[in-house]
Amino acid sequence: MPQKVLTGALARVKFGGLEVGKMRNVRITENWVVNPVKGIGRISPQELATVDWNGNVTCGMYAILTKNALRQYTRNINIADIGQAASAVELFNMQALFDEGIDIELLAKVRDPDNPKTPTLVTIAKIVGAKLTSEGLEVTENAIMGRNGSFNYLQPFLFTGGANDPTSDGFTGQTLNPGVDVTTPPAVVENPAP
């Protein structure tokens, strides 16, 4: 079964365009199920067909809904929306983690050649609409308590710059040919005018 894996040290969590938390020790895994297709009377496959796909994110520690994000979130909700939820935090958890899903942006530290002492964080991949599937708590002696989570999502993750982005020069996030669409082949003119 083919598999695509991307790991990173830090990720930003967004809900409704608002940054609501961070994740550490992130692992993104995508799996494809590929089956051989055979014709009647043939023993060798004529093609390999992809019949299933799934995507999963696991993280070693995450914090969602910072105080600033909670303030901004509560400004935008109607008190009648809370309904069965005991608080705005519980309503947020239901909406973000289970109903609508969160967006996860995987970050990489990039050093500017002009100012190598000050690295900046650049988004290299983005997952949209991840929903919580399992959660755990880790308490270790002489260590910080960790909240672990696993999320599923519906669409393959999007590279927004980095080694696998054809418009980027690697992890600096700088575009190679600004304004040039590298995903569309150039138009071919068969009979150019003299």
N, C-alpha and C positions, 0 to 999 in steps of 0.2 A: 504494500500500500504506500504510494508516494506521500511524502510529508514535508511541509514547509514550517520551519521553526525560526522564531526571532526572539532574542532575549535582550533585556535592557535593565539598567540599574534603577531608572526613575521614570515615572509616567505621571502625566497630569490628567485628572479626572474632571470632565465637564458634563453639565446637565443644562439643557436649554441655552447653550452658549456661555454659561457662567461657570468659572472654575470653582469646583466644590471640594476638591481634595487631591491627594497624591497617592501614588502606589510605588512600592519598591520591590526589587527582585521579581520583575515581570517576565513571564514566559508566554509567548503566543504560539499556539500550535494549530495548524490546519492540516486536515487529512482528506485524501481523496480515495474512493474505492473505484478501482479500474478493473473491468471484467473483459475477457476475450470474447469476441463475436465471431461465430463460425457459421459457414453456410452448410446447407444440407449436403451430406456426403463428403464433407471435408473434415480432416482432423486438425489442420493447422488454422489458427485464427486469421481472419481477413482484416480485422481492426481491433483496437482496444478502446472500449467505450467507458467513459467516466459516468458512473451511475449514482454516486453519492458524494457528499462533501459535508464537513462540519468544522467549525472553528471554536477554539477554546482559549481563554486567557486565565492563567493562574498568577497569583502574586503572593509574595512572602509576608507583606505587611501593607495595609492600606488604611488611610484615614479619609473619611468622606464627611462632608458638611462641616467645614470650618466655621468659626463664629461669624466672620465677615460674610460668607456665603449664606449662612442661616438668616442673617439680617436682611440681605437682599432678597432671598427667597420668600420670607414672610411678608415683605412689602407687596409682593405680587399675588398673594393668595387671598381668597375670600374666606372668611371664618366659616361660612356654610360648607365650603369644600372639605373641611376637616372630617365631618361626618363621624364615622366609627373610629377614626384615629384618635389616640389619646393626646397627641400634641402635634405641632408643626413638624417636629423632627420625624415622628412616626409617619406622617403623611408624606414627607419628602422621601423617606426610605421606601414606602410603597410605590410612589410614582417613579422615582429614579431607578431603583434597583430591580423592581419586578414588573411594573406596567410599561413604561416608556423606554427604559434602558439608559445607560450612560455612555458617553464618548470617552475613549481612552487615547491619549496622545503619548506615544513613546518618545522620550527625549534622549539626546546625545550631547555630550559636551564637545564644543568645537572651539578651537583656538584660532583667533584672527591672526593672519601672518603679520599684520602691522602692529598688533598689540598681543603678543603671545602669552603674557602673564595673566590676562583676564579672559578666561573661557566664557562662552555664552551657551545657553541651552537652546538647541534647535530641534524642532519636531521632525522625526524621521519616518514615523508611521502612525496611522490613525485608524482606530476601530470605532465604528458607529453603532449605537444601539445595543451594547453588551448588557445582558441580564444576569443577575446573580443566580447561580445554581447550587453552590454550597459555600459554607462559611465555617471557619474554625478559629480557635483561640489557642495560642501557645504561650505557656508560662515556663521560663527556664531560669534556673538559679544564676544569679549574677548577670542577668541580661534584661533587656527591655521586653515587656510583654508584646506579643505580636498578634495581629488580627489577620488571618489568612483568608483568601477568597478565591473562588473559581467562577468564571463567567462564560456564557456561550453567546455567540453573535451570528448574524445571518449572512453577511457579505464578506468576501475576502478582504483582508486589511489593505489599506491604501498607503503606498509609500509616498511621502511628501517631500522627499529629498534624501539623498544618501546613495549608497553603493548600487542599489538596484533600480534607481530612478534614471531613465535614459536622458532626462533633461538636466541632470545634475552632474557636477564634477566629483562626486564622492560625498563625504560627510561634512563638507563646508556649507552645503545648502545653496551654493551659488549656481545659477543657471548658466549652462554652457553657451547657448545661443539665445539670448533674450528675444522673445517675440517670434521664435521659429517653432512651429508645431512639429515635433519629431515623430508623432504617432500617425500622421497622415502622409502618405507618399505624395511626392510632387506630381502635379498634373503633367501628362504627356501630350505634346502637340505632334500629331502625325504629319500634317502637311503645313509646315510653316510658310507664311506669306513671304514672297520675295522682296 
